[in-house]
């Protein structure tokens, strides 16, 4: 006796599962220029590394003799595979079966994917393409009752955020729980023209709020490029896969491992001549921070997150002599690089991300402080700014501060933990204090200026006197700054620092004291 008949039936069921929603639905879906979930998984992972779990889960029909006559697979596909040789868990919605909705799913598969990532301590990637929630109200007619909703596997979703890298892609029109699965990640990406993300779709919004909007108007790229709901936007599905792979390349597989160090041909001793004149002599003149970053970090190693949200603060990954680091930097072209409510949230989340996965942080500082004025006050900027400063103070990962220009006020002071060792270097362009001198003189000498017969001349005299006092060399004389350096020496110093930082990291491995939240 042999079990060949059973294996033959197994292969038949597997073949039916690979047909997904059937030829007609698959062709219609692909006519929109989209890949099927199985094609997405194959393009995302290293070639031929996908091992599927639960392939034959679905809904079957049998004849009176118990023979299989029809089979519809569950619309969630999961398994393991490899990215750059490292094992990951991947789960994706199949829109060709019930539009990716929950009434075409088997919740146990989503739960299993999250539990697998949690228990095996592997990164998890979610390819979200549907609602993933309660499905159609037609299910009530079938079941005869409603229910109190529970987000499936959400205990693992939350726990995974503090244990393993979580990456999510919005692959289509994603609403409800599907949108939440995208947001509950360390890195999320949408795709131009193909992706829409919303709490509820247009029909529900029209009924509940009276707003008659298309999917694109309600949750398209033009909405979420700068909303903060997702991190990045991709030009195509292939670009989204590239970004996800790149993001993971900086992180360890879990918090009990060190970030992966790569070999590089970029010399740690590289000194860029352009740095000596990069910061303008005119203190009010901006500069292009994204042109500065390659002068300090390994060539082609910079990966930015959330460029259009909280734009005054740049957050990115990079490498120093092959070692992954998190980078905080200003963009003086946006609010002068000051902290807004949005950029404070962005800074807080990125610092927490680096802390969770033990990435040392390089903080390039040109911080005029929290953005002032009525609009900022209405957004509660001070509270959000204080949360960002608190994240910096709570972080235990090695952090180094390169003061390029301004350090003013609470925001500037919060760029590093001034009560610790506070490793930092200043460039000769450094300019700091509780207030900028120009504004501070107006406040401190208000009465004298009001009483003066020539207030403009008095103001000029006061500013001229302050000019020499504000020199960073005066601060260094009082050991108020530890070291002023030639900007061209910055990369060699950073590359030396990062080696010391990675020597300390093994002492910090494991779950951080405060868990990461989306």
C-alpha positions as CSV (number, residue, x, y, z in Angstrom):
1,X,0.0,0.0,0.0
2,X,1.2,3.5,-0.8
3,X,0.2,7.0,0.0
4,X,0.6,8.1,-3.6
5,X,-3.1,8.8,-4.1
6,X,-3.1,11.2,-1.2
7,X,0.0,13.0,-2.4
8,X,-1.7,13.2,-5.8
9,X,-4.7,14.9,-4.2
10,X,-2.3,17.2,-2.3
11,X,-0.7,18.3,-5.5
12,X,-4.1,18.8,-7.1
13,X,-5.2,21.1,-4.3
14,X,-1.9,23.0,-4.4
15,X,-2.4,23.6,-8.1
16,X,-6.0,24.9,-7.5
17,X,-4.6,27.2,-4.8
18,X,-2.0,28.6,-7.3
19,X,-4.9,29.6,-9.6
20,X,-6.0,32.1,-6.9
21,X,-9.3,33.7,-7.9
22,X,-9.4,32.0,-11.3
23,X,-8.2,32.9,-14.7
24,X,-10.8,35.6,-15.4
25,X,-10.2,37.5,-12.2
26,X,-6.5,37.2,-12.4
27,X,-6.4,38.5,-15.9
28,X,-8.7,41.4,-15.0
29,X,-6.5,42.3,-12.0
30,X,-3.3,42.2,-14.1
31,X,-5.0,44.4,-16.7
32,X,-4.7,47.3,-14.2
33,X,-0.9,46.9,-14.4
34,X,-0.6,45.1,-11.1
35,X,1.2,42.0,-10.2
36,X,-0.6,39.1,-8.4
37,X,0.3,38.4,-4.8
38,X,2.4,35.4,-5.9
39,X,4.3,37.4,-8.4
40,X,4.9,40.1,-5.8
41,X,6.4,37.5,-3.4
42,X,8.6,36.1,-6.0
43,X,10.0,39.5,-7.0
44,X,10.5,40.6,-3.4
45,X,12.4,37.6,-2.2
46,X,15.6,36.0,-3.3
47,X,15.0,33.7,-6.3
48,X,13.3,30.3,-5.4
49,X,13.5,30.9,-1.6
50,X,9.7,31.1,-0.9
51,X,8.4,28.3,1.3
52,X,4.6,28.6,1.6
53,X,2.7,27.7,4.7
54,X,-1.0,26.8,4.6
55,X,-1.1,26.7,0.8
56,X,-4.3,24.5,0.6
57,X,-6.3,26.4,3.2
58,X,-9.5,27.7,1.7
59,X,-13.1,26.8,1.1
60,X,-13.9,23.5,-0.6
61,X,-17.1,21.8,-2.0
62,X,-17.6,18.1,-2.1
63,X,-20.1,15.8,-3.9
64,X,-22.2,13.3,-2.1
65,X,-19.4,10.8,-2.2
66,X,-16.9,13.2,-0.6
67,X,-15.0,14.0,-3.7
68,X,-13.6,17.5,-4.2
69,X,-15.5,19.3,-6.9
70,X,-14.5,23.0,-6.2
71,X,-11.9,24.9,-4.2
72,X,-11.4,28.6,-3.5
73,X,-8.1,29.3,-1.7
74,X,-8.0,31.7,1.2
75,X,-7.0,35.2,0.1
76,X,-4.0,35.5,2.3
77,X,-0.7,33.8,1.4
78,X,2.1,33.4,3.9
79,X,5.5,31.7,4.3
80,X,9.2,32.3,4.7
81,X,11.9,33.3,2.2
82,X,15.1,35.1,2.1
83,X,16.2,38.7,1.3
84,X,19.9,39.1,0.6
85,X,20.3,35.7,2.2
86,X,18.5,36.5,5.4
87,X,15.3,34.7,6.4
88,X,12.1,36.7,6.6
89,X,8.3,36.0,7.0
90,X,6.1,37.4,4.3
91,X,2.3,37.6,4.1
92,X,0.3,39.0,1.3
93,X,-3.4,39.6,0.4
94,X,-4.8,38.1,-2.7
95,X,-7.2,40.7,-4.2
96,X,-8.5,38.2,-6.8
97,X,-10.3,36.3,-4.1
98,X,-13.1,38.5,-2.6
99,X,-11.1,41.7,-3.1
100,X,-8.7,40.8,-0.2
101,X,-11.6,41.2,2.3
102,X,-11.9,39.2,5.5
103,X,-14.9,37.1,4.4
104,X,-12.6,35.5,1.8
105,X,-9.9,34.9,4.4
106,X,-9.0,32.5,7.1
107,X,-7.9,34.6,10.0
108,X,-5.7,31.9,11.3
109,X,-3.2,32.5,8.5
110,X,-2.7,36.1,9.4
111,X,-2.4,35.2,13.0
112,X,0.1,32.5,12.2
113,X,2.3,34.9,10.1
114,X,2.6,37.3,13.0
115,X,3.2,34.5,15.5
116,X,5.8,33.0,13.2
117,X,7.7,36.3,13.1
118,X,7.4,36.7,16.8
119,X,8.4,33.2,17.9
120,X,11.1,32.6,15.3
121,X,12.4,36.2,15.7
122,X,12.3,37.0,12.0
123,X,11.5,40.2,10.2
124,X,7.9,40.3,8.8
125,X,6.8,41.8,5.5
126,X,3.1,42.6,4.9
127,X,1.9,43.0,1.3
128,X,-1.5,44.6,2.0
129,X,-4.1,44.7,-0.8
130,X,-7.7,44.8,0.6
131,X,-9.7,45.7,3.7
132,X,-8.6,42.7,5.8
133,X,-11.3,43.6,8.3
134,X,-14.8,42.3,8.8
135,X,-15.7,42.0,5.1
136,X,-19.1,42.6,3.6
137,X,-22.2,43.0,5.7
138,X,-23.5,40.0,3.6
139,X,-21.7,37.8,6.1
140,X,-24.2,38.9,8.7
141,X,-27.0,37.5,6.6
142,X,-25.2,34.2,6.5
143,X,-24.2,34.0,10.1
144,X,-27.4,35.4,11.5
145,X,-25.7,37.8,13.9
146,X,-23.2,40.6,14.2
147,X,-20.1,40.6,16.4
148,X,-17.9,42.8,18.5
149,X,-14.8,43.3,16.4
150,X,-11.4,42.1,17.4
151,X,-8.2,42.9,15.5
152,X,-6.7,39.5,14.7
153,X,-3.2,38.9,16.0
154,X,-3.0,42.4,17.3
155,X,-1.2,41.2,20.4
156,X,1.6,39.9,18.1
157,X,1.4,43.0,15.9
158,X,2.2,45.2,18.9
159,X,4.8,42.8,20.3
160,X,6.6,42.5,17.0
161,X,7.2,46.2,16.8
162,X,9.6,45.9,19.7
163,X,11.3,42.7,18.6
164,X,11.7,42.4,14.8
165,X,11.7,44.7,11.8
166,X,8.2,45.1,10.4
167,X,7.7,46.3,6.8
168,X,4.4,47.0,5.1
169,X,3.4,47.9,1.6
170,X,0.1,49.4,0.5
171,X,-0.4,47.6,-2.8
172,X,-3.9,48.7,-3.7
173,X,-7.1,50.3,-2.2
174,X,-6.6,49.5,1.4
175,X,-9.1,50.4,4.2
176,X,-9.9,49.6,7.8
177,X,-7.8,46.8,9.3
178,X,-5.8,46.6,6.1
179,X,-4.8,50.3,6.5
180,X,-4.0,49.6,10.2
181,X,-1.7,46.7,9.2
182,X,0.2,49.1,6.9
183,X,0.5,51.8,9.6
184,X,1.6,49.3,12.3
185,X,5.1,49.0,10.9
186,X,8.6,50.4,11.1
187,X,8.6,51.2,7.4
188,X,5.6,51.6,5.1
189,X,5.4,52.4,1.4
190,X,2.7,53.3,-1.1
191,X,2.8,53.1,-4.9
192,X,2.0,55.9,-7.2
193,X,-1.3,55.5,-9.1
194,X,-1.8,52.0,-7.7
195,X,-2.3,52.7,-4.0
196,X,-5.0,54.3,-1.9
197,X,-5.1,54.2,1.9
198,X,-8.1,55.2,4.1
199,X,-9.8,54.4,7.4
200,X,-13.0,53.8,5.4
201,X,-13.6,53.9,1.7
202,X,-15.6,56.4,-0.4
203,X,-19.1,54.8,0.0
204,X,-18.8,54.7,3.8
205,X,-17.4,58.3,3.9
206,X,-20.2,59.6,1.6
207,X,-22.9,58.0,3.8
208,X,-21.3,58.9,7.2
209,X,-19.7,62.3,6.4
210,X,-21.5,63.5,3.3
211,X,-18.2,63.8,1.4
212,X,-18.4,62.6,-2.2
213,X,-14.9,61.7,-3.1
214,X,-13.1,59.3,-5.4
215,X,-10.6,56.7,-4.0
216,X,-7.7,58.9,-5.2
217,X,-9.1,62.1,-3.7
218,X,-9.8,60.4,-0.4
219,X,-6.6,58.4,0.1
220,X,-4.3,58.6,-2.9
221,X,-0.6,59.6,-3.0
222,X,-1.4,63.3,-3.1
223,X,-3.0,62.9,0.3
224,X,-0.5,60.6,2.0
225,X,2.8,61.8,0.5
226,X,2.9,64.3,3.4
227,X,0.3,63.0,5.9
228,X,2.7,60.9,7.9
229,X,0.4,57.8,7.6
230,X,3.1,56.1,5.5
231,X,6.9,56.6,5.3
232,X,7.7,56.6,1.6
233,X,6.2,56.6,-1.9
234,X,7.4,54.3,-4.7
235,X,7.1,54.9,-8.4
236,X,6.2,51.2,-9.1
237,X,5.8,47.9,-7.4
238,X,9.4,47.0,-8.3
239,X,10.6,50.3,-6.7
240,X,8.5,49.5,-3.6
241,X,10.2,46.0,-3.3
242,X,13.6,47.7,-3.7
243,X,12.9,50.2,-0.9
244,X,11.7,47.4,1.4
245,X,14.9,45.3,0.8
246,X,17.0,48.4,1.3
247,X,15.3,49.3,4.6
248,X,15.9,45.8,5.9
249,X,19.6,45.9,4.9
250,X,20.4,48.3,7.7
251,X,18.6,46.4,10.5
252,X,19.4,43.2,12.3
253,X,16.9,40.3,12.0
254,X,15.8,41.0,15.6
255,X,16.7,43.0,18.6
256,X,19.0,40.3,20.0
257,X,21.4,40.7,17.0
258,X,23.7,43.5,15.9
259,X,23.0,45.5,12.7
260,X,24.8,43.9,9.8
261,X,28.1,45.5,8.9
262,X,29.1,45.4,5.2
263,X,32.4,45.8,3.5
264,X,33.0,49.1,1.7
265,X,35.6,50.5,-0.6
266,X,35.0,54.0,0.6
267,X,37.9,55.1,2.6
268,X,37.2,56.1,6.2
269,X,39.9,58.8,5.9
270,X,38.1,60.5,3.0
271,X,38.3,64.3,3.5
272,X,36.0,66.3,1.3
273,X,37.4,69.8,0.4
274,X,33.9,71.1,-0.3
275,X,33.0,70.9,3.5
276,X,35.2,73.8,4.4
277,X,32.8,76.2,2.6
278,X,29.6,74.3,2.7
279,X,28.0,76.3,5.5
280,X,27.4,79.9,4.2
281,X,29.0,82.8,6.1
282,X,25.6,84.5,5.9
283,X,23.8,82.9,8.9
284,X,20.4,83.4,7.3
285,X,21.4,81.6,4.0
286,X,20.2,78.0,3.6
287,X,22.1,75.1,2.1
288,X,21.2,71.8,0.6
289,X,21.5,69.2,3.3
290,X,21.1,66.3,0.9
291,X,24.2,67.4,-1.0
292,X,26.1,67.4,2.3
293,X,25.2,63.8,3.5
294,X,27.3,62.0,0.8
295,X,30.3,64.0,1.8
296,X,30.2,62.4,5.3
297,X,28.8,58.9,4.8
298,X,29.7,55.9,2.7
299,X,29.0,56.4,-1.0
300,X,25.5,55.3,-2.1
301,X,24.5,54.3,1.5
302,X,21.9,56.9,2.3
303,X,18.2,55.8,2.6
304,X,15.8,58.5,3.5
305,X,12.4,58.0,5.2
306,X,9.5,60.3,5.3
307,X,10.9,63.1,3.2
308,X,7.7,65.1,2.8
309,X,6.4,64.8,6.4
310,X,8.0,67.1,8.9
311,X,10.3,68.3,6.2
312,X,12.4,70.5,8.3
313,X,14.0,67.4,9.9
314,X,15.7,64.8,7.7
315,X,15.7,61.2,8.9
316,X,17.7,58.5,7.1
317,X,19.9,55.5,7.4
318,X,23.5,55.5,6.2
319,X,26.7,53.7,6.7
320,X,30.1,54.7,8.1
321,X,32.9,52.4,7.1
322,X,30.2,49.8,6.4
323,X,28.5,50.2,9.8
324,X,24.7,51.1,9.7
325,X,23.7,54.3,11.6
326,X,20.7,56.4,11.9
327,X,21.0,60.1,10.8
328,X,19.2,63.1,12.0
329,X,19.8,66.3,10.0
330,X,18.1,69.7,9.3
331,X,16.7,71.0,6.1
332,X,17.1,74.8,6.3
333,X,14.9,75.3,3.3
334,X,11.9,74.1,5.4
335,X,11.0,76.3,8.4
336,X,14.8,77.0,8.7
337,X,15.2,73.4,9.9
338,X,13.2,74.2,13.1
339,X,11.1,71.7,15.0
340,X,7.4,71.8,14.0
341,X,4.7,69.5,15.5
342,X,5.2,67.2,12.5
343,X,9.0,67.1,12.5
344,X,9.0,66.5,16.2
345,X,6.8,63.4,15.8
346,X,9.1,62.3,13.0
347,X,12.2,62.8,15.1
348,X,10.7,61.0,18.0
349,X,9.6,58.0,16.0
350,X,13.0,57.7,14.2
351,X,15.0,57.9,17.4
352,X,12.8,55.2,18.9
353,X,13.3,53.1,15.8
354,X,17.1,53.4,16.1
355,X,16.9,52.6,19.9
356,X,14.8,49.5,19.2
357,X,17.3,48.0,16.8
358,X,20.4,49.4,18.4
359,X,21.6,51.7,15.6
360,X,24.0,54.4,16.7
361,X,22.8,57.9,15.8
362,X,24.6,60.7,14.1
363,X,23.0,64.0,14.8
364,X,23.9,66.8,12.4
365,X,22.8,69.9,14.2
366,X,21.7,73.2,12.8
367,X,18.7,73.7,15.0
368,X,17.1,77.1,15.5
369,X,14.6,75.6,18.0
370,X,10.9,75.0,17.9
371,X,9.1,76.9,15.3
372,X,7.3,79.9,16.8
373,X,4.0,81.7,16.0
374,X,0.3,81.2,16.3
375,X,0.0,78.2,13.9
376,X,2.6,76.3,15.9
377,X,0.9,77.1,19.1
378,X,-2.4,75.8,17.8
379,X,-0.7,72.5,17.0
380,X,0.6,72.0,20.5
381,X,4.2,72.1,19.2
382,X,5.7,72.5,22.6
383,X,4.2,69.1,23.8
384,X,5.3,67.3,20.6
385,X,8.7,69.0,20.7
386,X,9.2,67.9,24.4
387,X,8.3,64.3,23.4
388,X,11.0,64.4,20.7
389,X,13.5,65.8,23.2
390,X,12.5,63.0,25.7
391,X,13.1,60.4,23.0
392,X,16.6,61.7,22.6
393,X,17.2,61.6,26.4
394,X,15.7,58.1,26.7
395,X,17.8,56.6,23.9
396,X,20.7,54.5,25.2
397,X,22.3,53.9,21.8
398,X,25.6,55.7,21.2
399,X,24.9,59.1,19.7
400,X,27.3,61.7,18.4
401,X,26.5,65.4,17.7
402,X,28.1,67.4,14.9
403,X,27.2,71.0,15.4
404,X,27.3,72.6,12.0
405,X,25.6,75.9,12.8
406,X,22.8,76.9,15.2
407,X,21.9,75.4,18.6
408,X,19.1,77.6,20.1
409,X,16.5,77.2,22.8
410,X,14.8,74.0,24.1
411,X,14.8,72.4,20.6
412,X,18.5,72.9,20.1
413,X,19.3,71.8,23.6
414,X,17.3,68.7,23.1
415,X,19.4,67.4,20.2
416,X,21.6,65.5,22.6
417,X,21.6,64.5,26.2
418,X,23.7,67.3,27.7
419,X,23.9,65.5,31.0
420,X,25.7,62.4,29.6
421,X,29.1,62.1,28.1
422,X,27.7,64.1,25.2
423,X,30.2,63.3,22.5
424,X,30.1,66.2,20.0
425,X,32.2,68.2,17.7
426,X,31.5,71.7,16.5
427,X,32.4,73.3,13.2
428,X,33.7,76.9,13.2
429,X,30.3,78.0,11.8
430,X,28.7,77.1,15.2
431,X,26.3,79.7,16.6
432,X,24.4,79.0,19.9
433,X,22.6,80.3,22.9
434,X,19.2,80.5,24.5
435,X,18.2,82.9,21.7
436,X,19.8,84.1,18.5
437,X,21.7,87.2,19.3
438,X,19.7,89.3,16.8
439,X,16.4,88.6,18.6
440,X,17.9,88.4,22.1
441,X,19.4,91.9,21.9
442,X,15.9,93.3,21.0
443,X,14.5,91.7,24.1
444,X,17.4,92.3,26.6
445,X,17.9,96.0,25.6
446,X,14.3,96.9,24.8
447,X,14.2,99.8,27.3
448,X,17.5,101.3,26.1
449,X,16.4,101.0,22.5
450,X,13.0,102.6,23.2
451,X,14.7,105.5,25.1
452,X,17.5,106.0,22.5
453,X,17.4,109.0,20.1
454,X,18.9,106.8,17.5
455,X,17.7,103.2,18.1
456,X,19.1,101.9,14.8
457,X,22.6,103.1,15.6
458,X,22.4,101.7,19.1
459,X,21.2,98.3,17.9
460,X,24.0,98.2,15.4
461,X,26.5,99.0,18.1
462,X,25.1,96.3,20.4
463,X,25.2,93.7,17.6
464,X,28.8,94.6,16.7
465,X,29.8,94.1,20.3
466,X,28.1,90.8,20.5
467,X,29.6,89.5,17.3
468,X,33.0,88.7,18.9
469,X,31.3,87.3,22.0
470,X,29.2,84.8,20.0
471,X,32.4,83.3,18.5
472,X,32.5,79.5,19.1
473,X,36.1,79.9,20.2
474,X,34.9,81.9,23.2
475,X,32.8,78.9,24.2
476,X,35.7,76.6,23.7
477,X,37.8,78.7,26.0
478,X,35.3,78.0,28.8
479,X,35.1,74.3,27.7
480,X,31.5,74.9,26.8
481,X,32.1,72.9,23.7
482,X,34.6,70.0,23.8
483,X,36.2,70.3,20.4
484,X,36.0,72.6,17.4
485,X,37.1,70.8,14.2
486,X,37.9,71.4,10.6
487,X,34.7,70.2,8.8
488,X,36.9,68.2,6.4
489,X,37.9,66.0,9.4
490,X,34.3,65.0,10.1
491,X,34.1,61.7,8.2
492,X,37.4,60.3,9.6
493,X,36.2,61.2,13.1
494,X,32.8,59.6,12.6
495,X,34.3,56.5,11.2
496,X,36.5,56.2,14.3
497,X,33.5,56.9,16.5
498,X,31.3,54.2,14.9
499,X,33.8,51.5,15.6
500,X,33.8,52.4,19.3
501,X,30.0,52.6,19.2
502,X,29.7,49.0,17.8
503,X,32.0,47.7,20.5
504,X,29.5,49.0,23.1
505,X,26.4,47.7,21.4
506,X,26.5,44.0,22.5
507,X,25.9,45.3,26.1
508,X,22.5,46.8,24.9
509,X,21.0,43.9,22.9
510,X,17.5,42.8,23.6
511,X,14.1,44.6,24.0
512,X,14.4,48.2,25.0
513,X,12.8,49.5,28.2
514,X,10.2,51.4,26.2
515,X,8.7,49.5,23.3
516,X,8.4,50.9,19.8
517,X,5.0,52.0,18.7
518,X,3.9,52.9,15.1
